[in-house]
């Protein structure tokens, strides 16, 4: 079993998500494409100004309040990081395990860790539901809502009005999950997918679409993947605990460094050869 970010990656690659209505009836959320959401940027500033007038706090401000009140703590953040590392490490060794009983045990551990991770991430997300950023995103989501939900994978049978009302909550939750910065960073860092950023200088055609035909989630994961690979290549003094965490990599800045950019040649072919194959290397090993 893959962790939740591999499942999100599969949805992003497919360009749609399968959600549920009442009584287990499935429907399909067709991900919006870039050219359909260009108008978003024209509306975002107005919505941010509106949120400021209302007096909404940012995510950081709400989390700060949660820390002070005891509703959230650093131990929870450390647990999330530990679970992410555990899931990633176990997924990396799965293909090397031959004993079926050991493999079954590892799969169960991944499933348990994934459930606990999802629970903690959901708890944290609830603390920022009333944030300025969430307000803006929800308003923008409504712009993209119509014409996105269907009964079939061919997107020929749209939901009716009553069904749209029932589906709205699931749609909002899925949209926010797919558009979350940290989720996109973790998706881009999924081992097999991240290999493309390492091997190829330009992967803009990986989805075999023009830039305007990409879904917004495909576009975003490419952007974040390129940021991660750039930082891993150019930040020579990045600690190992940062290199294994895409959130920490993204937030790493020049002020964290004690020396200049590493001038060592970036020779991926030689490193792959020394490691005995690309499959034996972690993302951070493929860079440093």
C-alpha positions in Angstrom: 0.0 0.0 0.0 1.3 3.4 -0.9 1.0 6.4 1.5 -1.6 9.1 0.9 0.8 11.3 -1.2 1.3 8.5 -3.7 -2.4 8.2 -4.0 -2.7 12.0 -4.5 0.1 11.7 -7.2 -2.0 9.1 -9.0 -5.0 11.4 -9.0 -2.9 14.4 -10.3 -1.5 12.3 -13.1 -4.9 11.0 -14.1 -6.4 14.5 -14.0 -9.5 13.5 -12.0 -10.5 12.3 -8.5 -13.2 9.7 -7.6 -15.4 11.0 -4.7 -18.6 9.6 -3.0 -22.1 10.8 -2.7 -24.7 9.3 -0.3 -24.9 5.5 -0.1 -21.5 4.9 -1.7 -22.4 6.4 -5.1 -19.2 7.6 -6.8 -18.8 10.7 -8.9 -15.8 12.1 -10.8 -14.2 15.5 -10.1 -12.5 16.6 -13.4 -9.5 18.7 -12.4 -9.6 22.3 -13.8 -7.0 23.2 -16.4 -4.7 26.2 -16.4 -6.5 28.2 -19.1 -9.8 27.9 -17.2 -8.4 29.5 -14.1 -6.4 32.4 -15.4 -9.2 34.7 -14.2 -8.4 33.5 -10.6 -5.5 35.9 -10.3 -7.8 38.8 -11.2 -10.1 37.9 -8.3 -7.5 36.8 -5.6 -6.4 40.3 -4.7 -10.0 41.5 -4.2 -10.8 38.4 -2.1 -7.6 39.0 0.1 -8.6 42.6 0.6 -12.1 41.4 1.6 -10.6 38.9 4.1 -8.6 41.7 5.6 -11.6 43.9 6.0 -13.5 41.1 7.7 -10.5 40.7 10.0 -9.6 37.1 9.3 -6.2 35.8 10.6 -3.6 34.1 8.5 -2.8 30.3 8.9 0.4 31.2 10.8 -1.5 33.5 13.2 -4.2 30.8 13.9 -1.5 28.1 14.5 0.2 30.5 16.9 -3.0 30.9 18.8 -3.4 27.1 18.8 0.1 26.6 20.2 -0.6 29.1 23.0 -4.0 27.5 23.9 -2.6 24.0 23.8 -4.8 22.9 21.0 -1.7 22.1 19.0 1.9 21.5 19.9 5.4 20.9 18.6 5.2 17.3 19.6 2.4 16.9 17.1 4.5 18.5 14.3 7.4 16.1 15.2 5.0 13.1 15.1 3.9 14.2 11.6 7.5 14.4 10.5 8.3 11.1 12.0 5.4 9.3 10.4 6.2 10.9 7.0 9.8 9.6 7.3 8.7 6.2 8.5 6.2 5.8 5.6 8.7 6.9 3.0 11.5 4.7 4.4 9.2 1.6 4.4 8.0 2.3 0.9 11.6 2.5 -0.3 12.4 -1.0 1.0 9.2 -2.8 0.0 10.5 -4.0 -3.4 13.6 -5.4 -1.8 11.7 -7.6 0.7 11.3 -11.1 -0.6 9.7 -12.8 2.5 5.9 -12.5 2.1 5.2 -12.4 5.8 7.7 -9.6 6.5 6.4 -7.7 3.5 2.8 -8.1 4.8 3.9 -6.8 8.2 5.6 -3.8 6.6 2.5 -3.0 4.5 0.4 -3.1 7.7 2.8 -0.7 9.4 2.6 1.6 6.4 -1.2 1.5 6.5 -1.3 2.2 10.3 1.2 5.0 9.9 -0.8 6.5 7.0 -4.0 6.4 9.0 -2.3 8.2 12.0 -0.7 10.7 9.7 -4.0 11.5 8.0 -5.7 11.9 11.4 -3.1 14.4 12.6 -3.1 16.3 9.3 -6.9 16.6 9.5 -6.7 17.8 13.1 -4.2 20.5 12.1 -6.2 21.5 9.0 -9.3 22.1 11.2 -7.4 24.7 13.2 -6.9 26.8 10.1 -10.3 26.4 8.4 -11.2 30.0 9.3 -8.0 31.4 8.1 -7.6 34.2 5.5 -6.0 31.8 3.1 -8.9 29.2 3.5 -11.5 32.0 2.9 -9.8 33.0 -0.3 -9.4 29.5 -1.6 -13.0 28.5 -0.9 -14.2 31.6 -2.8 -12.0 30.8 -5.7 -13.0 27.1 -5.6 -16.6 28.1 -6.2 -15.6 29.8 -9.5 -14.3 26.4 -10.6 -17.2 24.3 -9.3 -19.6 24.3 -12.2 -18.9 21.8 -14.9 -16.4 19.8 -12.9 -18.5 17.0 -11.4 -19.7 14.0 -13.4 -21.2 10.5 -13.0 -18.8 9.0 -15.5 -15.1 8.9 -16.2 -15.8 10.2 -19.7 -17.2 13.4 -18.2 -20.4 13.2 -20.3 -23.0 13.0 -17.5 -22.9 16.0 -15.1 -24.4 15.9 -11.7 -27.8 17.6 -11.3 -28.5 20.5 -9.0 -29.5 18.3 -6.0 -26.5 16.1 -6.4 -24.2 19.1 -6.7 -25.4 20.3 -3.3 -24.7 17.0 -1.7 -21.3 16.8 -3.4 -20.0 20.3 -2.6 -18.4 19.4 0.8 -16.5 16.4 -0.7 -15.5 18.6 -3.6 -14.2 21.4 -1.4 -12.2 19.0 0.8 -10.6 17.2 -2.2 -9.8 20.5 -3.9 -8.1 21.9 -0.8 -6.2 18.6 -0.3 -4.9 18.6 -3.8 -4.1 22.4 -3.7 -2.4 22.3 -0.3 1.3 23.5 -0.6 2.7 20.9 1.8 0.8 18.1 0.1 2.1 19.2 -3.3 5.6 19.3 -2.0 5.3 15.8 -0.6 3.7 14.6 -3.9 6.6 16.1 -6.0 9.1 14.4 -3.6 7.5 10.9 -4.1 10.6 8.8 -5.0 9.7 7.5 -8.5 8.2 10.8 -9.6 11.0 12.9 -8.3 13.5 10.9 -10.4 12.3 12.8 -13.4 13.3 16.1 -11.9 16.8 14.6 -11.2 17.4 13.0 -14.6 15.9 15.6 -17.0 16.6 19.3 -17.1 13.2 20.0 -18.6 10.2 17.8 -17.7 7.5 20.3 -18.8 6.2 17.8 -21.3 6.0 14.9 -18.8 2.2 15.0 -19.0 2.2 15.3 -22.8 0.2 18.5 -22.8 0.7 22.2 -23.5 1.2 24.5 -20.6 -2.3 25.8 -20.8 -3.8 22.3 -21.0 -2.2 21.1 -17.8 -4.5 20.8 -14.8 -3.7 23.3 -12.1 -2.5 20.5 -9.8 -0.1 19.1 -12.5 1.2 22.6 -13.0 1.7 23.1 -9.3 3.5 19.8 -8.7 5.9 20.6 -11.5 6.6 24.0 -10.0 7.3 22.7 -6.5 9.3 19.8 -7.9 11.6 22.2 -9.8 12.0 24.3 -6.6 13.0 21.2 -4.6 15.5 20.0 -7.1 17.0 23.5 -7.5 17.5 23.8 -3.7 19.0 20.3 -3.4 21.5 21.0 -6.2 22.5 24.5 -5.0 22.5 24.5 -1.2 25.7 22.8 -0.2 25.4 23.2 3.5 21.9 21.7 3.9 21.7 19.3 6.8 20.7 15.7 6.2 17.5 16.0 8.2 16.4 18.8 5.9 17.3 16.9 2.7 14.9 14.1 3.6 11.9 16.4 4.2 10.4 18.3 1.2 8.8 20.9 3.5 12.1 21.8 5.2 13.9 21.8 1.8 11.3 24.3 0.4 11.7 26.5 3.5 15.5 26.4 3.5 17.0 29.8 2.5 20.3 31.4 2.0 20.5 32.7 5.5 20.6 29.1 6.8 23.8 28.5 4.9 27.3 29.0 6.4 29.1 28.7 3.1 28.7 29.4 -0.6 27.1 27.2 -3.2 28.9 24.0 -3.7 31.0 23.9 -6.8 31.3 20.2 -7.1 30.1 18.8 -10.4 26.6 17.4 -10.5 27.3 14.0 -12.1 24.2 11.9 -11.6 25.4 9.1 -14.0 28.5 8.5 -11.9 26.5 8.5 -8.6 24.0 6.0 -10.0 26.8 3.7 -11.1 28.4 3.9 -7.6 25.1 3.1 -5.9 24.4 0.1 -8.2 21.3 1.6 -9.8 18.8 4.5 -9.5 16.4 2.3 -7.6 18.9 1.9 -4.8 19.1 5.7 -4.2 17.0 8.0 -2.1 16.1 11.4 -3.6 18.6 13.2 -1.5 21.4 10.7 -2.5 20.7 11.4 -6.1 21.5 15.1 -5.6 24.3 15.4 -3.0 
